[in-house]
């Protein structure tokens, strides 16, 4: 049964007459737990009795665990989880760069939604990253509840409200979100990039593959779709997407950084595993490329290795779309001509946005647009509506027409000059 005992204060090494009360209660393992700092005997006894009642009811949480520093528990939680490598790297980045500098030594039971929301609104980062930090914290605190370190997660199911300044910054970012590229821009960039890197760009813009998915494409990825249609069969060339190349920095169990890696993994979601219907011009270019390409991966460096995203941006997309200065020949460096900008800011991500923009332009039905982009369609319509061969045929004709019109505007017979 819980009881209370006096705890005398000590000053200059000597016990004084001042005291507080400490609660003593029996823990589930039979040992005695204690909690100091109560002003009266009754409050100490009552608190101890509440602990023993909670233990009998099976809803007790050890106060010592509730006071565990958030940073210590976050590292334990991270060591116990094993999501995809890129996901782990993102979580560690948010923890080390933004979350732990503020919350590392805060007790788990000292975190409130009010404090966490105000902290997130004051972060010097983009709005989505601030929200993601709260999400990661909430996941970690839910883990604390599951591990009986907390009774409830104070961040669970809370919707972040933003200050006026935060909303203004968010709207400013949204107004300058990723670009999409007119087809003439895509074609000019592809010609400047050359048959391999240029075809990589065309495949992203007209098939909508993600960056990691594009790096995992092989000759065997080129396939065809066959479906019954109008008493016969609908057949079209297609691209099978089942794998992706993930770029991330692994951590050991203590969170220490290891070397950067490029790893082949299954695509992240069920929707991402898909077969993309290819318009005729793109199917012909990919088939010709696959026949003469000597490396395993359709889109790779000149040495046959996987591209790193930043390297591709620095060496390919940035100079191609943003332009570059001329350089004279020097030791170890060949001369290069000047490139005028085609359209500043275009990236491979923007080219994927371009694909879905083209789909919207030509009126692709939502059931097919979501499928081809590898997105999960929300709502009940995702259950009731499905792509048909007629929808697929209209989409391919629309994409082919976008390409042919752009080629006509440019006055080109082929994408790459002989």
C-alpha positions in Angstrom: 0.0 0.0 0.0 1.3 3.5 -0.9 2.6 5.6 1.9 4.5 8.9 2.4 7.8 9.8 4.0 9.5 13.1 4.9 12.4 14.3 2.9 14.4 17.0 4.8 16.1 19.8 2.9 19.9 20.1 3.2 21.7 23.4 3.3 25.5 23.7 3.5 25.8 20.0 4.1 23.5 20.1 7.1 19.9 18.9 7.4 17.4 21.6 8.1 14.0 21.5 9.7 12.3 22.2 6.3 10.9 19.2 4.5 8.7 17.9 1.7 7.0 14.6 1.3 7.9 11.7 -1.0 5.4 9.2 -2.2 6.3 5.5 -2.1 4.3 3.0 -4.0 4.7 -0.6 -5.2 5.6 -1.1 -8.9 4.4 -3.9 -11.1 7.7 -5.9 -10.5 7.2 -5.7 -6.7 9.9 -3.1 -6.1 9.1 0.3 -4.5 8.9 3.3 -6.6 9.2 6.9 -5.3 8.2 10.4 -6.4 9.5 13.4 -4.4 8.4 17.0 -4.1 4.9 16.8 -2.6 3.9 19.7 -0.2 1.8 17.5 2.2 1.6 13.9 3.4 -2.0 13.5 2.0 -1.0 14.6 -1.5 1.9 12.2 -1.5 -0.2 9.3 -0.3 -3.0 10.1 -2.8 -0.6 10.2 -5.7 0.9 6.9 -4.7 -2.5 5.3 -4.4 -3.4 6.6 -7.9 -0.3 4.9 -9.3 -1.2 1.6 -7.6 -4.8 1.8 -8.9 -3.5 2.5 -12.4 -1.1 -0.5 -12.1 -4.0 -2.8 -11.0 -6.1 -1.5 -14.0 -3.2 -2.1 -16.4 -2.9 1.5 -17.5 0.1 2.7 -15.5 3.1 4.4 -17.1 6.4 4.7 -15.2 7.0 8.4 -14.3 10.7 7.8 -14.8 10.1 6.8 -18.4 7.8 9.8 -18.9 10.7 12.0 -18.0 13.1 10.4 -20.4 14.6 13.1 -22.7 13.0 13.3 -26.1 16.3 13.0 -27.9 17.3 9.8 -26.1 13.9 8.2 -26.9 14.1 9.5 -30.5 17.4 7.7 -31.0 16.0 4.5 -29.5 12.9 4.8 -31.8 15.0 5.4 -34.9 17.2 2.4 -34.1 14.1 0.1 -33.8 12.6 1.2 -37.1 13.7 0.0 -40.6 11.9 1.9 -43.3 13.3 2.5 -46.8 16.8 4.0 -46.8 15.8 7.3 -48.2 13.0 7.7 -45.6 15.5 7.0 -42.8 17.9 9.6 -44.2 15.1 12.2 -44.4 14.1 11.5 -40.8 17.7 11.8 -39.5 18.2 15.0 -41.4 15.1 16.6 -39.9 16.0 15.4 -36.4 19.6 16.5 -36.4 19.1 19.8 -38.3 15.8 21.1 -36.9 14.2 19.0 -34.2 16.9 17.9 -31.7 18.5 21.4 -31.3 15.2 22.4 -29.6 13.8 19.2 -28.1 16.8 17.0 -27.4 16.8 17.4 -23.6 13.0 18.1 -23.1 11.3 15.3 -21.1 8.7 13.4 -23.1 6.0 14.5 -20.8 7.1 18.1 -21.1 6.1 18.4 -24.8 2.9 20.2 -25.5 1.1 20.9 -28.8 1.1 24.6 -28.0 4.9 24.7 -27.7 5.5 22.4 -30.6 3.2 24.3 -33.0 4.8 27.7 -32.1 8.2 26.2 -32.6 7.3 24.8 -36.0 5.9 28.2 -37.1 9.2 29.9 -36.2 11.5 27.5 -38.1 13.7 28.9 -40.7 12.8 26.4 -43.4 10.1 25.9 -46.0 6.5 25.3 -44.8 6.3 21.7 -45.8 9.5 20.8 -44.0 8.2 22.5 -40.8 5.0 20.4 -41.0 7.1 17.3 -41.7 9.1 17.9 -38.5 5.8 17.9 -36.5 4.8 14.7 -38.2 8.1 13.0 -37.3 7.8 14.2 -33.7 4.3 12.8 -33.5 5.4 9.4 -34.9 8.1 9.3 -32.3 5.7 10.2 -29.5 3.2 7.6 -30.7 6.1 5.1 -30.4 6.6 6.4 -26.8 2.9 5.6 -26.1 3.2 2.2 -27.6 6.3 1.5 -25.4 4.5 2.7 -22.3 6.6 5.8 -21.9 3.6 8.1 -22.2 -0.1 7.8 -21.7 -1.1 9.9 -24.7 0.6 11.6 -27.6 0.0 15.4 -27.3 0.7 15.9 -31.0 -1.6 13.2 -32.4 -4.4 14.2 -34.8 -3.6 17.9 -34.5 -3.8 20.2 -37.4 -1.2 22.9 -37.6 -2.4 26.5 -37.7 0.0 29.1 -39.2 0.8 32.7 -38.3 0.1 35.4 -40.9 3.8 35.6 -41.8 4.0 31.8 -42.2 1.0 31.8 -44.5 2.5 34.6 -46.6 5.7 32.8 -47.0 3.8 29.6 -48.0 1.8 31.4 -50.6 5.0 33.0 -52.0 6.6 29.6 -52.3 3.5 28.1 -54.0 3.5 30.9 -56.5 7.0 29.9 -57.6 6.5 26.2 -57.4 8.1 23.8 -59.9 7.7 24.9 -63.5 6.3 22.9 -66.4 7.9 23.1 -69.8 6.2 23.7 -73.2 6.9 20.9 -75.6 9.2 23.1 -77.7 11.3 23.7 -74.6 11.5 20.0 -73.9 12.6 19.2 -77.4 15.2 22.0 -77.6 16.6 20.8 -74.3 16.7 17.1 -75.5 18.5 18.1 -78.7 21.1 20.1 -76.7 21.6 17.2 -74.2 22.2 14.6 -76.9 20.6 11.2 -77.7 21.0 9.6 -74.2 20.4 12.4 -71.7 18.0 14.0 -74.1 16.0 10.8 -74.4 16.0 10.7 -70.6 14.4 14.1 -70.5 11.8 13.2 -73.2 10.9 10.0 -71.3 10.3 12.0 -68.1 8.2 14.7 -69.9 6.1 12.3 -72.0 5.9 9.2 -69.8 6.1 10.8 -66.3 8.6 8.5 -64.7 10.1 9.6 -61.4 13.8 10.3 -61.2 14.6 7.1 -59.3 12.4 5.0 -61.5 14.1 6.4 -64.7 17.5 5.2 -63.4 16.2 1.7 -62.9 15.0 1.2 -66.5 16.5 -1.6 -68.6 15.9 -2.8 -72.1 13.6 -5.4 -70.5 11.5 -2.6 -69.1 10.2 -2.0 -72.7 7.1 -4.1 -73.0 3.6 -3.8 -74.5 0.1 -3.6 -73.2 -2.6 -6.0 -74.6 -6.3 -5.6 -73.7 -9.5 -6.8 -75.2 -11.3 -3.9 -77.1 -14.1 -3.6 -79.5 -14.3 -7.3 -80.3 -10.5 -7.3 -80.9 -7.4 -6.3 -79.0 -5.9 -3.0 -78.1 -2.1 -3.2 -78.3 0.4 -0.4 -77.5 4.1 -0.2 -76.6 4.6 0.4 -72.9 7.2 0.8 -70.1 7.2 -1.4 -67.1 8.1 0.4 -63.8 8.8 -2.0 -60.9 12.1 -0.8 -59.5 13.8 2.5 -58.6 17.3 3.7 -57.6 17.3 5.2 -54.1 20.1 7.6 -53.2 20.7 8.1 -49.5 23.2 8.1 -46.7 22.8 5.0 -44.4 23.2 5.3 -40.6 24.4 2.8 -38.1 22.2 1.8 -35.1 23.4 4.9 -33.2 22.7 7.3 -36.1 26.3 7.8 -37.2 26.5 8.6 -40.9 28.0 6.1 -43.3 28.9 6.6 -47.0 26.4 7.8 -49.6 24.9 4.9 -51.6 22.8 4.3 -54.7 20.6 1.2 -54.1 18.1 -0.6 -56.3 14.8 -1.0 -54.5 11.2 -1.9 -55.3 9.1 1.1 -56.0 7.6 2.7 -52.9 3.9 2.3 -53.3 1.5 -0.1 -55.0 0.4 2.7 -57.4 4.0 3.4 -58.4 4.4 -0.2 -59.7 2.7 0.3 -63.1 2.8 0.0 -66.9 3.1 3.3 -68.7 1.6 3.5 -72.2 4.1 5.1 -74.6 3.2 7.4 -77.5 4.5 6.1 -80.8 7.4 8.6 -81.2 8.8 7.8 -77.7 8.4 4.1 -78.1 10.4 4.2 -81.4 13.2 6.3 -79.8 13.4 4.0 -76.8 13.5 0.9 -78.8 16.2 2.2 -81.1 18.2 3.3 -78.0 17.9 -0.1 -76.3 19.2 -1.9 -79.4 22.5 0.1 -79.5 23.0 1.0 -75.8 25.9 -1.1 -74.4 25.1 -0.7 -70.7 22.6 -2.4 -68.4 20.7 0.8 -67.6 19.0 2.8 -70.3 19.9 6.1 -68.7 23.2 6.3 -67.0 26.6 8.1 -67.0 29.1 7.7 -69.8 30.7 5.0 -67.7 27.5 3.1 -67.2 26.9 4.1 -63.6 23.8 5.5 -62.0 23.6 9.2 -62.0 23.5 11.1 -58.7 20.6 13.6 -58.8 22.8 16.6 -58.0 25.4 15.7 -60.6 22.8 15.3 -63.3 21.4 18.7 -62.4 24.8 20.4 -62.3 26.2 18.8 -65.4 23.1 18.4 -67.6 19.9 20.2 -66.8 21.3 23.4 -65.3 23.6 24.3 -68.2 21.1 23.0 -70.9 18.1 25.0 -69.7 19.7 27.9 -67.8 22.6 28.4 -70.3 26.3 28.5 -69.9 29.3 30.8 -70.7 31.9 30.0 -73.4 35.2 28.6 -72.2 38.5 28.6 -74.0 40.6 25.5 -74.2 42.9 25.0 -71.2 44.9 22.2 -69.7 42.6 19.3 -68.9 39.6 21.2 -70.3 38.3 21.3 -73.9 36.8 24.5 -75.3 33.1 24.9 -75.1 30.6 27.1 -76.8 28.2 29.5 -75.2 24.6 28.3 -74.6 21.8 30.8 -74.4 19.2 29.9 -71.8 16.2 27.9 -73.1 14.0 28.2 -70.0 15.6 28.9 -66.6 14.6 26.7 -63.7 13.6 23.5 -65.6 14.6 20.4 -63.7 13.8 16.7 -64.0 11.1 17.2 -61.4 9.6 20.0 -63.5 9.6 17.6 -66.5 7.6 15.1 -64.5 5.1 17.9 -63.6 5.1 18.6 -67.4 3.9 15.1 -68.1 0.8 15.5 -65.9 0.2 18.9 -67.2 0.1 17.5 -70.8 -2.3 14.9 -69.6 -4.6 17.6 -68.2 -4.3 19.6 -71.4 -5.5 16.8 -73.6 -8.3 15.8 -71.2 -7.0 12.4 -69.9 -9.7 10.9 -67.7 -8.7 10.9 -64.0 -8.8 7.1 -63.6 -6.1 6.9 -66.3 -4.2 10.0 -65.4 -3.7 8.8 -61.8 -2.7 5.4 -63.0 -0.1 6.6 -65.5 1.5 9.1 -63.1 1.7 6.4 -60.4 -0.5 8.4 -58.0 -3.1 7.0 -55.6 -6.5 8.4 -56.5 -8.5 9.6 -53.5 -12.2 9.0 -52.9 -14.8 6.4 -53.9 -14.3 7.1 -57.6 -11.0 5.2 -57.3 -13.0 2.1 -56.6 -15.7 2.5 -59.2 -13.8 4.0 -62.2 -11.2 2.3 -64.3 -9.2 3.1 -67.5 -10.5 1.7 -70.8 -8.7 1.0 -74.0 -10.5 3.9 -75.6 -9.2 6.2 -72.9 -5.7 4.9 -73.4 -5.9 5.4 -77.2 -7.1 9.0 -76.7 -4.2 9.7 -74.3 -1.6 8.3 -76.7 -3.0 10.3 -79.7 -3.0 13.4 -77.6 0.6 13.1 -76.5 1.7 12.2 -80.0 -0.1 15.3 -81.3 1.7 17.5 -78.7 5.0 16.2 -79.9 4.2 16.5 -83.6 2.9 20.1 -83.3 6.1 21.1 -81.4 8.3 19.5 -84.0 6.4 21.4 -86.7 6.8 24.7 -84.8 10.5 24.1 -84.6 10.8 23.0 -88.2 12.5 19.7 -87.3 12.4 16.4 -89.0 14.1 14.6 -86.1 15.0 15.4 -82.5 18.7 14.9 -82.9 20.7 16.1 -85.9 22.6 13.5 -87.9 
